[in-house]
Amino acid sequence: MLLKELSEAFGVSGAEDEVRNILKRELKETCSIETDALGNLICKNMGRQKKLELMLCAHMDEVGLMIRSIDKNGWLKFDTVGGIDDRILVSKQVVIGPQKVKGVIGAKAIHLQEPKEREIPLKSKNLYIEIGAKDREDAEQKVKIGDFAVFDTEFEVLGNDIVKGKALDDRIGCYIIAETLKKNPGYSITGAFTVQEEIGVRGSAVVSYRINPDVAIVVEGTFASDVPETKEENYSTTVGKGPAVTIMDMTYVANKKLVTRVLELADSKGIPCQLRRSAFGGTDGGRIHTTRDGIPTIIISVPCRYIHSPVSLSSLTDIKHTMELLEAIILDLEERGL
């Protein structure tokens, strides 16, 4: 399963090679492929005469860790890469560097902490990774300062519809766009698989300037807040209710005509669809829509619970409906223009 392979791939911001290679393999039969100097993967599905230069965008990178020091006992200190809640790190398993070294994130045991210490959430600067090394020299045979680490999470299907895995933000988007390009529907589109989204939407700035599309569609995995401790009025998105269309976030305000058009299209096709109801966060769309003279951009997302953590959950049905909506949008733009 391609989504499983993408989810389990190693791809921290700045080290997306493994993800890029999977996508290149999958798309080599249907697309012309090139990689720019920053590492963005650009895949063009050359179809019939096109009315618009259309770009589909998903980011390849994931949040993770970077090794910053190795102490005399062989324990690794690290910094986080991207937005990670330090409170979820303790005791998590990770994979480190080119040698795929296994490790566990450790901290001072709770029964050794003073009462006041227990009241303070642990910070990443107070944590370390243990890899079974006996000392610094032993550790340095396996891991180097500057190596990246990702969470060690197996992709699985839970029940009939829920998938569990790491990096669903945004390997889900990569999967959906790759499958769309592979179908070779007969119209010409460009798939842009970007780097370094999680540390400042950097790849999308480069690739959108280069391609300069007439319209862009960003496919994301966004946070779902339909959990017991959240009131329904505060839900951002809900798992199982279809793709979510973004109205606004911290970097982007949607083109209202495009949003209305997408919602009407979803309704006419019988595709479940929802609005992303939070203005928090940001995506590649924020950088794309302000490139050059401005690029009309729509962001559609698959709701995912617990993103930016070792394990995210999402719905296979939502993924299917997002793919259907994306294909409908592409066909509508090709036939009617902007």
C-alpha positions, 0 to 999 in steps of 0.5 A, spaced: 500 500 500 503 506 497 500 510 503 503 505 508 510 506 505 509 513 505 507 514 512 513 509 514 518 513 510 524 517 513 522 524 511 524 530 516 524 537 514 531 537 510 531 530 509 526 528 504 530 523 500 526 517 501 519 520 500 522 523 494 524 516 491 518 513 493 514 518 489 519 518 483 518 510 482 511 511 482 510 516 477 516 515 472 511 511 467 506 517 467 510 523 468 516 527 466 520 528 473 525 533 475 528 535 482 529 543 483 535 545 487 532 545 494 529 538 493 522 539 491 519 534 486 516 536 480 512 531 476 508 533 470 502 529 467 502 531 460 495 531 457 491 534 452 491 542 450 490 545 457 486 552 459 490 553 465 497 552 468 494 547 474 499 545 480 497 540 485 501 541 492 503 537 498 509 537 502 513 531 503 517 533 510 514 531 517 516 533 524 522 530 527 528 531 531 535 533 530 541 530 534 545 536 537 550 533 542 552 526 544 554 525 552 560 521 555 555 516 556 552 515 549 546 519 550 543 523 545 541 530 546 536 533 541 532 539 538 525 538 535 524 540 528 517 543 526 512 544 531 512 538 536 509 538 543 514 536 548 509 533 553 508 527 548 516 525 547 517 521 553 518 514 552 517 514 544 521 510 540 525 513 534 529 512 528 535 516 527 540 517 521 542 514 515 543 507 519 536 507 521 539 506 529 533 505 533 532 509 540 528 511 546 527 518 548 528 518 556 527 523 562 528 523 569 524 517 572 517 520 576 519 516 582 526 520 582 522 527 581 521 532 587 514 534 588 515 541 584 518 537 578 512 533 577 508 539 576 512 542 571 511 539 564 518 536 561 521 540 556 525 537 550 532 540 552 531 536 559 530 529 555 535 525 551 535 519 546 538 512 549 541 507 543 544 502 547 551 505 546 556 504 552 559 511 551 560 517 547 565 513 542 560 507 541 554 512 540 559 516 534 560 509 530 552 509 529 550 516 530 553 523 528 551 530 530 546 533 525 543 526 524 535 527 524 530 522 527 523 520 526 518 517 530 518 509 529 511 508 528 508 502 524 502 504 519 496 500 520 488 499 519 484 499 525 477 496 524 474 497 517 476 505 516 481 508 520 488 508 519 494 509 524 501 512 522 506 517 523 506 523 518 499 523 515 501 530 515 502 530 509 503 523 506 496 523 505 496 529 501 502 526 497 498 519 496 492 523 493 496 527 488 500 521 486 494 517 485 491 522 481 497 523 477 497 516 475 490 515 473 492 519 467 486 523 466 487 526 459 488 533 462 495 536 463 497 538 471 503 539 475 504 535 481 509 539 486 511 535 492 515 540 496 520 540 502 521 544 508 513 546 509 514 544 517 519 549 518 517 555 514 513 553 508 520 554 504 519 549 498 512 552 496 515 559 495 521 556 490 516 551 486 510 556 486 515 562 483 518 557 478 511 554 475 507 560 476 500 556 475 494 560 474 491 556 480 493 551 485 490 546 489 494 544 496 492 537 499 493 537 506 492 533 512 489 537 517 488 537 525 481 534 527 479 536 534 473 531 534 475 528 541 472 528 548 475 534 551 473 539 546 466 542 545 463 541 538 462 548 537 470 548 537 471 543 532 476 545 527 474 538 522 471 532 524 473 525 522 469 521 517 465 527 514 469 528 508 475 533 506 475 540 509 476 546 505 480 552 508 477 559 509 482 562 513 489 560 517 494 564 520 498 565 513 492 565 508 485 567 506 481 563 501 479 566 494 471 566 496 469 565 489 473 558 489 471 556 496 464 557 493 465 553 487 468 547 490 463 547 495 457 547 490 461 542 486 462 537 492 454 538 493 452 537 486 457 530 486 454 528 492 461 528 495 461 529 503 465 536 504 466 540 510 469 547 512 475 547 516 473 552 522 479 554 525 484 560 523 490 557 527 496 554 523 498 554 516 500 551 510 504 551 503 497 555 501 499 561 505 506 562 501 503 560 494 497 565 494 502 571 495 507 569 490 508 573 484 502 577 482 498 572 487 496 565 485 488 563 486 489 557 491 484 552 494 486 548 500 483 541 501 485 537 507 483 530 510 482 531 517 487 527 522 487 526 529 493 527 533 498 530 528 505 532 529 505 526 534 508 519 533 501 517 531 495 520 527 489 517 525 485 518 519 479 515 515 480 511 509 473 514 507 475 521 507 481 520 503 477 517 498 472 522 498 478 527 498 481 524 492 474 524 488 473 532 490 480 533 487 478 530 481 472 533 480 475 540 481 481 539 476 475 537 471 471 543 472 477 547 472 479 544 465 472 545 462 470 552 465 476 555 466 477 560 472 
